[in-house]
Amino acid sequence: MDASRGRRGIAAWPVIGPYVHWLHTRWPAGRVEKLPEVREDFSTRVPGLYIVGDLTGIPLLKLAADSGARAVQNIISDSTFKPEADSEVLDLAIAGGGIAGFAAALEAKKQGLRFEILEAAESFSTIVNFPKGKPIYTYPTDLTPAGELQFHEKSSVKEGLLEDLREQAAAVGITPTIARVERVRRRGGVLELDNTREDGAEKTLRAQRVIIAIGRSGNHRRLGVPGEDLPQVYNRLHDPADFCGKNVLVVGGGDSALETAIALSECGGEVTLSYRGVELTRPKAENKDAIEQLSRSNRIRLLLGSRVEAIRDGEVEVRVAEDQTETIANGVVFTMIGREPPLDFFRRSGVPIRGEWSLRSTLTVGIALALFTVLYHWKKTGFFLPIGETFEQRGWFPYGMPAWWGGLGASFSDPSTLLGTLRITVGEPGFWYTVAYTLAILVFGIRRIRRRRTPYVTAQTWTLFAIQAIPLFLLPYILLPYLGNNGAFDAGWGKAFADEFFPLANYGHGREYWRAFGLILAWPLFFWNVFTDDPQWGWLAVSFFQTFVLLPILIRRYGKGVYCGWICSCGALAETVGDAHRTKMPHGPLWNRANLIGQVFLVLAMVLLITRVLSWIWPGSWFGAVYAGLFSEESGLPVLNYVWFVDLLWAGILGVGLYWHFSGRVWCRFACPLAALMNIYARFSRFAIVPEKKKCISCNVCTSVCHLGIDVMAFANRGLPMQDPQCVRCSACVQMCPTGVLTFGRLDREGATVALDRLAASPVQLRE
């Protein structure tokens, strides 16, 4: 990994800097490209508008064809879609005449829909603009796309693929209308496509449904240097023979740049390849190997870690080091640095862009935070806002439930019965909160299982639900109170056990059975069993064993996710309710540094622990005053109070309230003190996500679905095991990888993979 990353700000401090770098800022922190928000069925927030092809985030020909056909199938299965043979409104309009667009058109033809396909340039224009003789990789090799458009043996090079696709389109008589779609808008229950025809005429096409298959056909990315607009600067290569014998500079480090350099070199060009990165990580293994071989034989000059400063007639100025520039004789420049997606088109059409905020986003996050502020103050009294106190004083829900319940009959009034036990329990806000919490994990967990469809996700989700339902709900709210009401804790060893672990509440509401949460939730996530008025030695022993013995052993072998992904109730809600929002987690160096918030909270928890212990040893000392000032619910300002600021604000209001805008792992990633401690343990773990580099196409799907903000692709396209301590073993990167690059593994002392977990295999790997 690049050791220079993150050494700014606090990371540059003499003492803290090395620790910060070792724990968090040493890891890659790539960003996720902005793309339109697309649901799993290819629909968008605009009713009736679908997006297919590589704008869904996966630049693979087979998956583009598959998405086009499946979008039409999803439209057909929609009960609100009613084809009308005599209407002036089309059943379907398709914008884009590439592979995804034609796959949609062939499926629409098969289904008997009235449709029109619009294309701005020419059919399959992206492939037409590929270099002559470009090899074509149709990954995944074992996948047969849905629909009629298929790939055959002759599709292994550009010319063969183009011939094959044109033949399939001609066989069913599909010809696109040459027109550029400027905007899609919904009006009068139908969708209107404003478009400009080949002759310049402006038209409006009306359809019940619209499929956008324009690909990343936005503007070519620019270098931003003087001379970039000179006539000898190109951003695509049609025929390498046109440039044989010329001095050529190719700029870029992806497959397009490498394939351009290779093709020009093979026709006799004097080729220099300039790339700003210090190593080639994004291209396919075949292209990288070919470039390295040509470089060793001096047929291509490879300038890594360089950048173009200026382009002039006959020469290019390139910075080859921080303090060194070089002028290269040059006849032509190819800037193969990709295209910007046509985001303005989608903004005009009302389709949200992933990661962009709007007025609606701001309003909804404000409403969510307000609702959860009320909820968590209702759930727990004694905090900044007296919401819970007001409900209790006026007998509002749920405080009036026991009296109402008791009026239902004798069995409801007898505490020794199950119903009688429940009559007492239903008067606690925590009971109803936990009921809602458990049901949310169940409902959204089932949705997650249906969405992900892997053995790992199924096993993980049901395990998370079982732990939440039994030890975190049934045990503290029903089973233990029921046993207590039947005398199990009135005498003998039962009383001794309960006095140690579930003492009588100082507010007269029976025993504190809620402390059973400590059996699952380790300190300092669940701190109430440690930060007590008097030492509760049983819980202190349990907490010490959990946090400082059991977790380090498990994390050493299985990674931090053994707890965060399989046991923790916070993780259970994040992996179920938050699953559909995982792509909303922000990425980048700034957010990697924000991971340190949890380290601050961990230090605060340690200070509280030390002052609590010392105040027990020296009663009446200033240690007790320091502890009370930082922890007591009644003292100090809320922002200085651990209970209010960390547990209520960060873990509750922000941690849950931001699920729908920043993914479900906001609390887990940035602020959880237990996760912060386990990040330290995870630096010594043997768990890793292991890539098979030759399959990596640098699509960045793995990074985009990581709701801990890990730049998974930076590891995968280097062929390095991913050991970022933030990983919680959710398996989304493994499951979503379109080419089956990733799998769970365990490393030996030398860093070699010694075991793989096939349970977490992706659908591609399972097919293989």
C-alpha positions in Angstrom: 0.0 0.0 0.0 1.1 3.6 -0.6 2.8 4.7 2.6 2.4 8.4 1.8 -1.4 8.3 2.1 -3.1 10.0 5.0 0.1 11.7 6.4 -1.6 15.1 6.8 -3.2 16.9 9.8 -3.3 14.8 12.9 -1.6 11.9 11.2 1.6 14.0 11.0 1.8 14.5 14.8 5.0 12.9 16.2 3.4 10.5 18.7 -0.1 10.0 17.3 0.9 10.0 13.6 2.5 6.6 13.4 -0.4 5.0 15.3 -3.0 6.7 13.1 -1.1 5.6 10.0 -0.7 2.0 11.3 -4.4 1.7 12.1 -6.4 3.6 9.5 -4.7 6.0 7.1 -2.3 3.5 5.6 -5.1 1.8 3.8 -6.3 2.8 0.3 -9.1 5.3 0.2 -10.4 5.5 -3.3 -13.6 7.2 -4.1 -16.7 5.8 -5.8 -17.7 7.2 -9.2 -21.0 9.1 -9.3 -23.7 7.2 -11.2 -27.5 7.5 -11.3 -29.3 5.7 -8.6 -30.7 2.4 -10.0 -32.7 -0.2 -8.1 -32.1 -3.9 -8.4 -34.9 -4.3 -11.0 -33.3 -1.5 -13.0 -36.0 1.0 -12.1 -35.4 4.5 -10.8 -37.1 7.1 -8.6 -38.8 8.3 -11.8 -41.8 6.0 -12.2 -41.6 4.0 -15.4 -37.9 5.0 -16.1 -35.3 2.2 -16.2 -31.5 2.3 -16.6 -29.5 -0.6 -18.0 -26.0 -1.3 -19.2 -22.8 -0.1 -17.6 -24.5 2.8 -16.0 -25.6 0.3 -13.4 -22.0 0.1 -12.4 -20.7 -3.0 -14.2 -18.9 -2.5 -17.5 -19.3 -6.0 -18.9 -20.9 -6.8 -22.3 -22.7 -9.9 -21.1 -24.2 -8.2 -18.1 -25.2 -5.2 -20.3 -27.2 -7.6 -22.6 -28.6 -9.4 -19.6 -29.8 -6.1 -17.9 -31.5 -4.9 -21.1 -33.5 -8.1 -21.5 -34.3 -8.3 -17.8 -35.5 -4.7 -17.6 -38.1 -5.5 -20.3 -39.1 -8.7 -18.5 -39.6 -6.6 -15.3 -41.7 -4.2 -17.2 -43.9 -7.0 -18.6 -44.4 -8.4 -15.1 -45.4 -5.1 -13.6 -49.2 -5.2 -13.0 -49.6 -1.5 -13.7 -48.2 -1.9 -17.2 -51.0 -2.3 -19.8 -49.9 -2.4 -23.5 -52.4 -0.6 -25.7 -52.4 -1.5 -29.4 -54.3 1.6 -30.6 -52.8 4.3 -28.5 -50.5 7.0 -29.8 -48.4 6.4 -26.8 -45.7 3.7 -27.3 -45.4 0.8 -24.9 -41.7 1.4 -24.6 -39.0 3.8 -25.8 -35.4 2.8 -25.6 -32.6 5.5 -25.6 -29.3 4.0 -26.7 -28.4 1.7 -29.5 -25.6 -0.3 -27.9 -25.6 -3.8 -26.6 -28.0 -3.1 -23.6 -30.4 -1.1 -25.8 -30.5 -3.8 -28.6 -30.9 -6.5 -26.0 -34.0 -4.6 -24.6 -35.3 -4.1 -28.2 -35.0 -7.8 -29.1 -36.8 -8.7 -25.9 -39.5 -6.1 -26.6 -39.9 -7.5 -30.1 -40.3 -11.0 -28.7 -43.0 -9.8 -26.2 -44.9 -8.0 -28.9 -44.5 -4.5 -27.5 -44.8 -1.4 -29.6 -41.4 0.3 -29.2 -38.9 2.6 -30.7 -35.1 2.7 -30.2 -33.3 6.0 -30.4 -29.5 6.3 -31.0 -27.4 9.5 -31.1 -24.7 8.2 -33.5 -24.9 4.7 -35.0 -25.7 1.3 -33.7 -23.1 -0.2 -31.4 -21.1 3.0 -31.7 -19.0 2.2 -28.6 -17.8 -1.0 -30.2 -17.3 0.7 -33.6 -14.9 3.0 -31.9 -12.8 0.2 -30.4 -9.3 -0.1 -31.9 -9.0 -2.4 -34.9 -8.5 -6.0 -33.8 -9.2 -5.3 -30.2 -9.7 -8.5 -28.2 -13.1 -8.9 -26.6 -13.5 -10.5 -23.2 -17.0 -11.7 -22.5 -17.0 -12.2 -18.7 -18.4 -14.1 -16.9 -17.6 -16.9 -19.2 -20.2 -19.3 -17.8 -23.1 -16.8 -17.9 -25.8 -16.9 -20.6 -27.5 -13.5 -20.7 -31.3 -13.4 -20.5 -33.1 -12.6 -23.7 -32.4 -13.1 -27.4 -29.1 -11.2 -27.8 -26.2 -13.7 -27.3 -22.4 -13.8 -27.8 -20.9 -16.5 -30.1 -17.4 -17.8 -30.9 -16.6 -15.1 -33.5 -17.2 -12.4 -30.9 -13.7 -12.7 -29.5 -12.4 -9.7 -31.5 -14.0 -6.3 -32.3 -14.8 -7.0 -35.9 -16.3 -10.4 -35.2 -18.4 -9.1 -32.3 -19.7 -6.2 -34.4 -20.7 -8.5 -37.3 -22.4 -10.9 -34.9 -24.4 -8.1 -33.2 -25.5 -6.5 -36.5 -26.6 -9.9 -37.8 -28.8 -10.5 -34.8 -30.4 -7.1 -35.0 -31.0 -7.4 -38.8 -32.5 -10.8 -38.4 -35.5 -9.4 -36.5 -35.6 -6.1 -38.4 -34.6 -3.7 -35.7 -33.2 -0.3 -36.9 -32.8 2.6 -34.6 -33.9 6.1 -35.2 -30.9 8.5 -35.2 -31.8 11.0 -32.5 -30.2 12.4 -29.4 -32.4 12.3 -26.3 -32.0 15.5 -24.3 -34.4 14.8 -21.4 -37.0 12.5 -20.1 -40.0 13.9 -18.1 -43.2 12.4 -16.7 -46.3 14.2 -17.8 -49.9 13.2 -17.8 -49.2 9.6 -16.6 -46.7 8.9 -19.5 -43.1 9.6 -20.1 -41.9 12.1 -22.7 -38.5 12.0 -24.4 -37.4 15.4 -25.8 -35.0 14.5 -28.6 -33.2 16.1 -31.5 -33.3 14.2 -34.8 -30.5 13.8 -37.4 -31.8 16.7 -39.5 -31.9 19.0 -36.4 -35.6 18.8 -35.9 -36.8 18.7 -32.2 -39.3 16.0 -31.5 -41.1 14.6 -28.4 -41.7 10.9 -28.1 -44.3 9.6 -25.7 -44.2 6.1 -24.1 -45.5 4.3 -21.0 -42.1 3.0 -20.1 -38.6 4.2 -21.0 -35.3 2.3 -20.9 -32.1 4.4 -20.8 -29.2 2.4 -22.3 -26.8 5.3 -23.3 -23.8 4.0 -21.4 -21.1 6.3 -20.2 -21.5 8.4 -23.3 -20.7 11.7 -21.6 -17.7 13.9 -22.2 -14.2 12.5 -22.4 -12.2 13.2 -19.3 -9.7 16.0 -19.7 -6.1 16.4 -18.6 -6.6 20.1 -17.8 -3.2 21.1 -19.4 -2.3 23.7 -22.0 -2.5 22.4 -25.6 -5.1 19.7 -24.9 -7.3 21.0 -27.7 -4.6 20.8 -30.4 -5.5 18.7 -33.5 -2.9 16.0 -32.7 -4.6 15.1 -29.4 -7.1 12.2 -29.7 -9.3 10.4 -27.2 -9.9 7.2 -29.2 -8.0 5.0 -31.6 -9.8 3.6 -34.7 -6.9 2.1 -36.7 -3.4 1.8 -35.4 -2.1 1.7 -39.0 -2.8 5.4 -39.3 -0.1 6.2 -36.8 2.7 3.7 -37.8 6.1 5.1 -37.4 5.1 8.2 -35.4 6.2 9.3 -31.9 3.1 8.6 -29.8 2.3 9.5 -26.2 -0.5 7.5 -24.6 -1.9 8.8 -21.3 -3.7 6.6 -18.9 -3.4 3.4 -16.9 -6.5 1.4 -17.7 -7.3 -1.2 -20.3 -8.1 1.3 -23.0 -4.7 3.1 -22.6 -2.8 -0.2 -22.5 -4.5 -1.7 -25.5 -3.9 1.6 -27.4 -0.2 1.5 -26.6 0.1 -2.2 -27.5 -1.7 -1.7 -30.8 0.5 1.3 -31.8 3.7 -0.5 -30.7 2.8 -3.5 -32.8 2.4 -1.4 -35.9 5.8 0.2 -35.5 5.0 3.4 -33.5 7.5 4.9 -31.0 5.3 4.7 -28.0 5.5 6.3 -24.5 2.9 5.4 -21.9 2.5 7.9 -19.2 0.5 7.1 -16.0 0.2 9.1 -12.8 0.1 6.0 -10.6 3.3 4.3 -9.4 2.1 0.9 -10.6 -0.5 -0.5 -13.1 -3.3 -1.8 -11.0 -6.5 -1.4 -12.9 -5.9 -3.2 -16.3 -6.5 -6.9 -17.0 -3.6 -9.2 -16.3 -3.2 -10.0 -20.0 -2.7 -6.3 -20.9 -0.4 -5.6 -18.0 1.8 -8.6 -18.9 1.9 -7.5 -22.5 2.9 -3.9 -21.6 5.6 -5.1 -19.2 7.0 -7.4 -21.8 7.1 -4.6 -24.5 8.7 -2.3 -21.9 11.5 -4.9 -21.1 12.2 -5.2 -24.9 12.3 -1.4 -25.2 9.4 -1.3 -27.6 7.4 0.9 -25.2 8.7 3.4 -22.8 6.8 3.2 -19.6 6.6 6.3 -17.4 4.9 5.5 -14.2 4.3 8.2 -11.6 4.3 10.8 -14.3 1.9 13.5 -15.5 1.6 15.6 -18.5 2.3 19.3 -17.9 1.8 20.8 -21.4 1.2 19.7 -25.0 2.9 21.7 -27.9 3.4 21.2 -31.6 6.0 18.5 -31.9 6.6 17.9 -28.2 5.0 17.2 -24.9 6.3 18.3 -21.4 6.0 15.5 -18.8 6.7 15.7 -15.1 8.6 12.5 -14.4 9.4 13.4 -10.7 8.4 16.0 -8.2 11.4 18.2 -9.2 12.0 17.0 -12.8 10.3 17.5 -16.1 11.2 16.0 -19.5 10.3 17.2 -23.0 9.4 14.3 -25.3 9.4 14.6 -29.1 5.9 13.9 -30.2 3.6 13.7 -33.2 0.3 12.5 -31.6 -1.2 12.2 -28.1 -3.9 9.8 -27.0 -5.6 10.7 -23.7 -7.2 7.4 -22.8 -8.4 8.4 -19.3 -12.1 7.5 -19.7 -15.4 9.3 -19.9 -17.6 11.2 -17.5 -21.0 9.6 -17.2 -23.8 11.9 -18.6 -24.9 13.0 -15.2 -26.5 16.3 -16.4 -28.9 14.3 -18.6 -30.1 12.4 -15.5 -30.3 15.5 -13.4 -32.5 17.1 -16.1 -34.6 14.0 -16.1 -35.1 13.9 -12.3 -33.0 10.8 -11.6 -31.0 11.2 -8.4 -27.2 10.8 -8.6 -25.6 8.5 -6.1 -23.9 10.5 -3.4 -25.4 13.8 -4.4 -27.7 15.7 -2.0 -30.8 17.5 -2.9 -33.4 19.5 -1.0 -35.4 16.3 -0.5 -32.3 14.6 1.0 -31.7 17.5 3.4 -35.4 17.5 4.5 -35.7 13.8 4.9 -32.5 13.5 7.0 -33.7 16.4 9.2 -37.0 14.6 9.7 -35.3 11.3 10.5 -33.0 12.8 13.0 -35.9 14.7 14.7 -38.0 11.4 14.9 -35.1 9.5 16.4 -34.3 12.3 18.8 -37.9 11.9 20.1 -37.7 8.1 20.1 -34.5 7.8 22.1 -35.5 10.4 24.6 -38.9 8.6 25.0 -37.1 5.3 25.5 -34.8 6.5 28.2 -35.6 9.1 30.8 -33.0 11.3 32.5 -31.5 12.8 29.4 -31.4 16.3 27.9 -35.0 16.5 26.7 -37.7 15.4 29.2 -39.8 13.5 26.7 -39.8 10.2 28.5 -40.6 12.0 31.8 -43.6 13.6 30.2 -44.9 10.3 28.9 -44.4 8.7 32.3 -46.1 11.5 34.3 -49.1 11.6 32.1 -49.4 7.8 31.8 -49.0 7.8 28.0 -47.9 4.8 26.0 -46.5 2.5 27.3 -46.8 3.5 30.9 -50.5 2.9 31.1 -50.3 -0.5 29.5 -50.0 -2.6 32.8 -53.2 -1.1 34.3 -55.1 -1.7 31.0 -53.6 -5.2 30.7 -54.6 -6.0 34.3 -58.2 -5.3 33.6 -58.4 -8.1 31.0 -58.7 -10.9 33.6 -57.1 -12.7 36.6 -54.5 -14.5 34.5 -53.2 -11.1 33.4 -53.0 -9.9 37.0 -51.1 -12.9 38.4 -47.3 -12.2 38.0 -46.5 -15.9 38.2 -48.2 -16.5 34.9 -46.6 -15.7 31.6 -49.3 -13.2 30.8 -48.9 -11.7 34.2 -45.2 -11.3 33.6 -45.9 -9.6 30.3 -48.3 -7.3 32.1 -45.4 -5.8 34.0 -43.0 -5.8 31.1 -45.3 -4.1 28.6 -45.1 -1.0 30.7 -41.4 -0.4 29.8 -40.5 1.6 26.7 -37.5 -0.6 26.3 -39.7 -3.7 25.8 -41.6 -2.1 22.8 -38.4 -0.7 21.4 -36.8 -4.1 21.4 -40.0 -5.7 19.9 -39.7 -3.2 17.0 -36.0 -3.7 16.8 -36.3 -7.5 16.6 -39.2 -7.4 14.1 -37.2 -5.0 11.9 -34.3 -7.4 11.8 -36.7 -10.3 10.9 -38.5 -8.4 8.1 -35.6 -6.8 6.6 -33.4 -9.9 7.2 -35.8 -11.9 5.0 -35.6 -9.2 2.3 -31.8 -9.4 2.6 -31.8 -13.1 2.1 -34.0 -12.8 -0.9 -31.8 -10.0 -2.3 -28.4 -11.7 -1.8 -29.2 -15.4 -2.2 -26.0 -16.9 -1.0 -25.6 -19.6 1.8 -23.4 -17.2 3.7 -25.9 -14.4 3.8 -28.7 -16.8 4.8 -26.7 -18.3 7.6 -25.5 -15.0 8.9 -28.9 -13.3 8.8 -30.7 -16.1 10.7 -27.9 -16.2 13.2 -28.1 -12.4 13.8 -31.9 -12.7 14.2 -31.6 -15.7 16.6 -29.2 -13.8 18.8 -31.4 -10.7 18.8 -34.6 -12.7 19.5 -33.4 -15.0 22.2 -30.7 -13.6 24.5 -31.4 -9.9 23.7 -35.2 -10.0 23.8 -36.8 -13.2 25.2 -34.3 -13.6 28.0 -34.3 -10.1 29.6 -38.0 -9.3 28.9 -39.8 -12.6 29.3 -37.8 -15.6 30.5 -35.8 -14.1 33.4 -38.8 -12.0 34.7 -41.0 -15.1 34.5 -38.5 -17.2 36.5 -38.1 -14.4 39.0 -41.9 -14.1 39.5 -42.0 -17.8 40.2 -39.4 -17.6 43.0 -36.4 -18.8 41.1 -34.3 -16.0 42.5 -35.8 -15.7 46.0 -33.4 -18.0 47.9 -30.3 -20.1 47.8 -28.0 -20.1 44.8 -30.6 -18.6 42.6 -30.8 -15.5 44.9 -27.0 -15.3 45.1 -26.8 -15.5 41.3 -29.5 -12.8 40.8 -28.1 -10.5 43.4 -24.7 -10.5 41.6 -26.0 -10.3 38.0 -29.5 -8.8 38.3 -29.7 -6.7 41.4 -32.9 -5.0 42.6 -33.4 -1.8 40.8 -32.9 1.3 42.9 -36.1 2.8 41.5 -38.3 -0.1 42.8 -39.3 -1.8 39.6 -37.9 -5.3 40.5 -34.7 -6.8 39.3 -32.5 -5.3 36.5 -33.0 -8.1 34.1 -31.9 -5.8 31.2 -28.4 -6.4 32.4 -28.6 -9.7 30.5 -27.7 -7.7 27.4 -24.1 -7.9 28.7 -24.0 -11.6 27.9 -23.9 -10.6 24.2 -23.0 -7.0 24.0 -19.4 -6.6 25.2 -17.9 -3.6 27.0 -17.4 -0.8 26.0 -20.4 -1.1 23.6 -22.6 -2.1 26.5 -21.0 -0.2 29.5 -23.8 -0.3 32.1 -22.5 -3.5 33.7 -19.1 -2.0 34.2 -19.8 1.6 35.1 -21.9 0.9 38.2 -22.1 2.6 41.7 -20.5 -0.5 43.3 -18.4 -3.2 41.7 -20.6 -6.0 40.2 -17.8 -8.6 40.2 -19.7 -11.2 38.1 -20.3 -8.7 35.3 -16.8 -7.3 35.6 -15.4 -10.8 35.1 -17.7 -11.5 32.2 -16.9 -8.2 30.5 -13.2 -8.6 31.0 -13.3 -12.1 29.5 -15.4 -11.0 26.5 -13.4 -7.9 25.6 -9.9 -8.8 26.5 -9.7 -12.6 26.1 -12.5 -14.1 23.8 -12.7 -11.3 21.2 -8.9 -11.2 20.5 -8.8 -14.9 20.1 -11.7 -15.0 17.7 -10.6 -11.9 15.7 -7.1 -13.4 15.3 -8.6 -16.2 13.2 -11.8 -14.8 11.8 -11.4 -11.1 11.7 -13.5 -8.3 13.4 -16.6 -9.5 11.5 -16.8 -12.6 13.8 -18.5 -10.2 16.3 -19.7 -7.2 14.2 -21.1 -9.3 11.4 -22.4 -12.4 13.3 -23.2 -11.4 16.9 -23.7 -7.7 17.6 -27.2 -6.3 17.6 -26.0 -3.0 16.1 -24.5 -5.1 13.3 -27.8 -7.1 13.0 -29.8 -3.9 12.3 -27.0 -2.6 9.9 -26.9 -5.7 7.9 -30.7 -6.0 7.5 -32.4 -2.6 7.6 -29.2 -1.0 6.2 -28.5 -3.5 3.5 -30.3 -1.7 0.7 -28.5 1.5 1.6 -24.9 0.2 1.7 -23.8 2.1 -1.4 -24.5 5.4 0.4 -21.4 5.2 2.7 -19.0 8.0 1.7 -15.5 7.0 0.6 -12.2 8.8 0.4 -9.2 9.9 2.5 -11.2 12.4 4.5 -13.7 9.7 5.6 -10.9 7.3 6.4 -9.5 9.8 8.8 -13.0 10.3 10.3 -12.7 6.6 11.5 -10.6 8.1 14.3 -13.8 9.4 16.1 -14.2 5.9 17.5 -10.6 6.0 18.8 -11.5 9.2 20.7 -14.6 7.5 22.2 -12.5 4.4 23.1 -10.0 6.7 25.0 -12.9 8.3 26.8 -14.3 4.9 27.8 -10.9 3.9 29.1 -10.6 7.1 31.1 -14.1 6.4 32.6 -13.0 2.8 33.4 -9.8 3.9 35.2 -11.5 6.7 37.2 -14.4 4.3 38.1 -12.0 1.7 39.4 -9.9 4.3 41.3 -13.0 5.8 42.9 -13.9 2.4 44.2 -10.4 2.0 45.7 -10.4 5.5 47.1 -14.0 6.5 47.9 -14.5 10.2 48.2 -11.4 11.0 46.1 -11.4 13.4 43.1 -11.5 10.3 40.8 -15.1 10.0 41.7 -15.8 13.6 40.8 -14.0 13.2 37.4 -16.0 10.1 36.7 -19.3 11.6 37.7 -18.6 14.7 35.6 -18.0 12.7 32.5 -20.6 10.0 33.0 -23.5 10.9 35.4 -26.7 11.6 33.6 -27.5 14.4 35.9 -24.3 16.3 35.7 -22.6 18.6 33.3 -23.5 19.7 29.7 -24.8 16.9 27.4 -21.9 17.3 25.0 -19.4 16.5 27.8 -21.5 13.6 29.1 -20.6 10.1 27.8 -24.1 8.6 28.3 -25.8 11.5 26.4 -23.2 12.3 23.8 -21.9 8.8 22.9 -24.7 6.4 23.8 -27.7 8.5 23.0 -26.6 10.9 20.3 -24.0 8.9 18.3 -25.2 5.3 18.9 -28.9 6.1 18.8 -30.0 9.3 17.1 -27.1 9.6 14.5 -26.3 5.9 14.3 -29.8 4.9 13.4 -31.2 8.1 12.0 -28.6 8.3 9.3 -29.3 4.7 8.0 -31.2 5.9 5.0 -28.6 8.5 3.9 -25.2 7.2 4.9 -25.8 3.4 5.2 -26.4 1.3 8.3 -22.8 1.2 9.4 -22.4 4.9 10.4 -22.1 4.2 14.1 -20.1 1.0 13.6 -17.5 2.6 11.3 -17.0 6.0 12.8 -17.9 6.0 16.5 -18.4 2.6 18.2 -15.8 2.3 20.9 -15.9 -1.5 20.9 -15.3 -1.5 17.1 -12.5 0.9 17.6 -10.9 -1.5 20.1 -11.5 -4.5 17.7 -9.8 -2.5 14.9 -6.6 -2.7 16.9 -7.2 -6.5 17.4 -7.9 -6.9 13.7 -4.5 -5.5 12.8 -3.1 -8.9 14.1 -5.8 -11.0 12.4 -5.1 -13.7 9.9 -8.4 -13.2 8.2 -8.4 -11.6 4.7 -10.5 -11.2 1.6 -8.3 -12.8 -1.1 -8.5 -11.7 -4.7 -7.8 -13.6 -7.9 -6.3 -10.7 -9.8 -6.5 -12.1 -13.3 -10.3 -11.9 -13.1 -10.4 -8.3 -11.8 -11.8 -5.9 -14.3 -11.5 -2.8 -12.0 -15.2 -2.2 -12.1 -15.2 -0.8 -8.5 -18.4 -2.6 -7.6 -16.7 -4.2 -4.6 -15.7 -0.7 -3.2 -19.1 0.8 -4.0 -21.0 -1.8 -2.0 -18.7 -1.7 1.1 -20.7 0.0 3.8 -17.5 0.5 5.8 -16.0 2.6 3.1 -13.1 0.2 2.3 -11.5 0.6 -1.0 -11.7 -3.1 -1.8 -10.8 -2.7 -5.5 -7.4 -1.2 -4.6 -6.5 -4.6 -3.1 -8.2 -6.7 -5.8 -6.6 -5.1 -8.8 -3.1 -5.4 -7.2 -3.7 -9.0 -6.3 -3.2 -8.3 -2.5 -5.2 -9.7 0.4 -7.6 -7.2 1.9 -6.9 -6.8 5.6 -8.4 -3.3 6.3 -9.4 -3.7 10.0 -12.8 -2.1 9.3 -14.1 -5.2 7.5 -17.1 -6.9 9.2 -17.3 -10.0 6.9 -20.7 -8.9 5.4 -19.6 -10.6 2.2 -21.3 -8.0 -0.1 -18.0 -7.4 -2.0 -17.6 -11.1 -2.6 -21.3 -11.6 -3.5 -21.6 -8.6 -5.8 -18.3 -9.1 -7.7 -19.4 -9.8 -11.4 -16.4 -12.0 -12.2 -15.9 -13.9 -8.9 -12.6 -12.3 -8.0 -13.0 -12.3 -4.2 -13.3 -14.9 -1.5 -12.8 -15.2 2.2 -9.4 -16.5 3.2 -6.9 -17.0 6.1 -3.2 -16.2 5.9 -0.3 -18.0 7.4 2.7 -16.3 9.0 4.3 -15.7 5.6 1.1 -14.1 4.2 0.1 -17.0 2.0 -3.5 -18.1 1.7 -4.0 -21.4 3.7 -7.8 -21.7 3.7 -10.8 -20.4 1.8 -14.4 -20.1 3.0 -16.6 -21.4 0.1 -19.7 -20.6 2.2 -19.2 -16.9 1.3 -18.6 -17.6 -2.4 -20.2 -15.3 -5.0 -22.9 -16.6 -7.4 -20.2 -16.7 -10.1 -18.0 -18.9 -7.9 -21.0 -21.1 -7.0 -21.8 -21.7 -10.7 -18.2 -22.6 -11.3 
